[in-house]
Amino acid sequence: MLCPGSRSGPLALAAGGLAKNYGLNVYQSIDERSAAFFALGLGTPNGNASAVITTSGSAVANLLPAAVEADRSCIPLLLITADRPYRLKNCGSNQTVNQEDFLLPVVRRIFKGTKEGIHLMDSDALDELVNSSWYFAHEKQSGPVHVNLPIEEPLHASASDQEKIWSGPLLQSLGKESDSKNLQKDIGDELIPINGESFPDLDHALPGIVIVGPWRGTNAGLEKFRKVLDLWCSLSKWPVFVDPLSGLSQKESLFIDNWDLLLTIGLEIPHEGLQVLRLGPMPASRSLENWLAQIGPNQLLITESDQRKLDPLGLSVQWSLGFVKWWEVRLEKTKFNIKEPCHNKSPLFNKWFENDEVINDCLGKYLPLEGKVNEPGIAWWVSRMLPPRLPVMLAASSPTRDFLVYTGRAKFARRFFGFRGVSGIDGTLSLAMGLSISLGPLCLITGDLALLHDSNGWLMSKFIKSPLIILLIDNGGGGIFRRLSIEQSCSSNFDKLFAMPQNVDQLSLAESYGIPVRQISSFEDLTNAIEWGLSKSGPVLLRVCTNASSDLQLRDKMEEKLVDQIRR
């Protein structure tokens, strides 16, 4: 992603030359914040970092929101910023700030060019800078890396000089693999205890439960993760609670579709002595957190190379070397035979499964595909309307929550993406645009404030050549806050203090960017509109207007009915 600027002029010319001579894909954005989120979405599916190039000054500050998300979501991202040389620092020179420190709290590494100017760096030093920045963005715990490059004037080479550069033996190391031996020494490998007592284990022969949270590993590691999960399930027969953002897009027999609703309505299942295998961060479920707090400390949390503490309950032992490595060490340590005959599904699973089927049957009846659109119905039906395997991005807030609760087994018909590193609404549209470039046809489901907050993302629509359906759930502001107890205590000021509805016609706004739009008034309209959106080559906006208060009442009534059904 290339953003405008003068100090970054040499970098822009370099990007243009690489695009012309080496096929580098270059996209442009006038908004650095939006550009960084676009790059984040672009690099998420394949796990390879995309780069953002900016000029100096406040442009660098605008990279922080995306850098925070990349840090918490463990997504590689290269942030390359032009800077003034050292002689212009701390003397009142225009557009000169301490930008090398702006991203310090959240990036994996900061690499700096020679402070007098990168023109003084030899080819070996430049190679090391390039290789190191790429390596630390991807290895161990992937994330953002900041490369800050002081550039001295003159900033722009003449046309003849540029011609000489691109016609000569430029960038001899281009395309070569990084020499990472020294870098690996710098990181070091954790000692893995095999025979010691510190290895955290669970007894697969005793009752337990598996919770799979949002995927935070590499794409290459996801397939191995799935295979090990299958092995563990065939061995233990433990029921599995799966977050829609887990990366698991195929329904397995031990998966419980409606586990959050079962917990919310208070399904009575003994949990004393129950073991818990938690894979990845906690799903966005308050019911799950409360239930795990009751179970107590017999919990193992496995993260994919993320050594930060990821247990808000403080009840688990954390293993940070990944689920696959944990399985390999366990095989070596215990010497058990994974090919031994598997016992039947446990009574614990049967209890969950029987009630899960009751809820699947009830939701289909409580949420008919007719009449006025409501938010739980969107979660239930949209994944059933879309073609199989077409990916969906869920914006933070209400869509993520509803798709976790009300999608049922349809959550396994496709890959869901969401950026819950910090669970913010920043960069929603730009992220979807970047994802669409990498994935092809895509559906974004977003709230009205999230879409409006990133309206500059529409500027990137010119890069999208495949169907991108943006389904806008417009409930007049921050509808998710109505699920809390806030409204009762400040009902007269609720909209002003929390919901913050905005007097913006989102359809007209999108049309001003050349985006085809449709207003949806019923579920019947929604089916036709999705088919229409999939026929377009580029983004379309479908707006459905919902009522947050009546949808809240609908959720409460459905839970009451489900309690009656479960107790029969």
Beta strands, then each sheet from edge to edge (+ up, - down):
strand 1: 50-54
strand 2: 77-83
strand 3: 109-112
strand 4: 144-150
strand 5: 208-212
strand 6: 240-242
strand 7: 255-256
strand 8: 275-279
strand 9: 299-302
strand 10: 316-319
strand 11: 392-394
strand 12: 416-418
strand 13: 442-447
strand 14: 468-474
strand 15: 517-520
strand 16: 539-545
sheet 1: 1+ 2+ 4+ 3+
sheet 2: 7+ 6+ 5+ 8+ 9+ 10+
sheet 3: 12+ 11+ 13+ 14+ 16+ 15+
end
